[in-house]
Amino acid sequence: MDTLADIRAVLAAAGDRIERGAVRESPRQFMDDLWTRVYDPAPQDLQPYVWSRLADFSAQLGVMAELPPDRSPVRAPPQVFARR
């Protein structure tokens, strides 16, 4: 994931799957895969955008509140989003 276009394409496809109810694996596994596939390799300047979209997806799938923190697919936000 080197470019914004690549990242947007993957996130658009993931968003479409969520909207259509076409997520076959568990929501937790789906989100873990997205974090690994999109967020981790994203350039640092694009990570806040990716984090925001993935947090929205996690909320849509209902996996934000039900998981213990050590298993949550929602990671701490990049420094840009940290409240001071």
C-alpha positions as CSV (number, residue, x, y, z in Angstrom):
1,M,0.0,0.0,0.0
2,D,2.2,2.8,-1.3
3,T,-0.3,5.2,-2.7
4,L,-3.5,6.9,-1.7
5,A,-5.2,5.4,-4.7
6,D,-4.2,1.8,-3.7
7,I,-5.4,2.4,-0.2
8,R,-8.7,3.9,-1.3
9,A,-9.4,1.0,-3.6
10,V,-8.9,-1.6,-0.9
11,L,-11.0,0.4,1.6
12,A,-13.7,1.0,-1.0
13,A,-13.9,-2.7,-1.6
14,A,-14.0,-3.5,2.1
15,G,-16.7,-0.9,2.7
16,D,-18.7,-2.4,-0.2
17,R,-18.5,-5.8,1.4
18,I,-19.7,-4.5,4.7
19,E,-22.6,-2.6,3.1
20,R,-23.7,-5.6,1.2
21,G,-23.3,-7.9,4.2
22,A,-20.8,-10.0,2.2
23,V,-18.2,-10.4,5.0
24,R,-18.0,-14.2,5.3
25,E,-15.3,-14.4,8.0
26,S,-15.8,-13.2,11.5
27,P,-15.9,-9.4,11.8
28,R,-12.9,-9.6,14.1
29,Q,-10.9,-11.6,11.5
30,F,-12.0,-9.3,8.7
31,M,-10.8,-6.2,10.6
32,D,-7.5,-7.9,11.7
33,D,-6.8,-8.6,8.0
34,L,-7.5,-5.0,7.0
35,W,-5.3,-3.6,9.7
36,T,-2.5,-5.9,8.6
37,R,-3.1,-5.4,4.8
38,V,-3.7,-1.7,4.8
39,Y,-2.7,0.2,7.9
40,D,0.6,-1.5,8.7
41,P,2.2,-0.9,5.3
42,A,0.6,2.5,4.7
43,P,3.0,5.5,4.6
44,Q,3.0,7.4,7.9
45,D,1.3,10.4,6.4
46,L,-1.7,8.3,5.3
47,Q,-2.1,6.3,8.5
48,P,-4.5,8.8,10.2
49,Y,-6.8,8.5,7.2
50,V,-6.6,4.7,7.2
51,W,-7.1,4.6,11.0
52,S,-10.2,6.7,10.7
53,R,-11.7,4.5,8.0
54,L,-10.9,1.3,9.8
55,A,-12.3,2.6,13.1
56,D,-15.6,3.4,11.2
57,F,-15.6,-0.1,9.7
58,S,-15.1,-1.6,13.2
59,A,-18.1,0.4,14.5
60,Q,-20.3,-0.7,11.5
61,L,-19.4,-4.3,12.2
62,G,-20.0,-3.9,15.9
63,V,-16.6,-5.1,17.0
64,M,-15.4,-2.1,18.9
65,A,-17.0,-2.6,22.3
66,E,-17.3,-6.4,22.5
67,L,-13.7,-7.4,22.5
68,P,-11.1,-7.2,25.3
69,P,-8.5,-4.5,24.6
70,D,-5.7,-7.1,23.9
71,R,-7.8,-8.7,21.1
72,S,-9.4,-5.5,19.7
73,P,-8.9,-4.9,16.0
74,V,-9.1,-1.2,16.8
75,R,-5.7,0.1,17.6
76,A,-4.6,3.3,19.3
77,P,-4.9,6.2,16.9
78,P,-1.8,7.7,15.3
79,Q,-0.2,10.5,17.2
80,V,-2.1,13.0,15.1
81,F,-5.4,11.9,16.7
82,A,-4.1,11.7,20.3
83,R,-5.8,14.2,22.6
84,R,-3.5,16.2,24.7
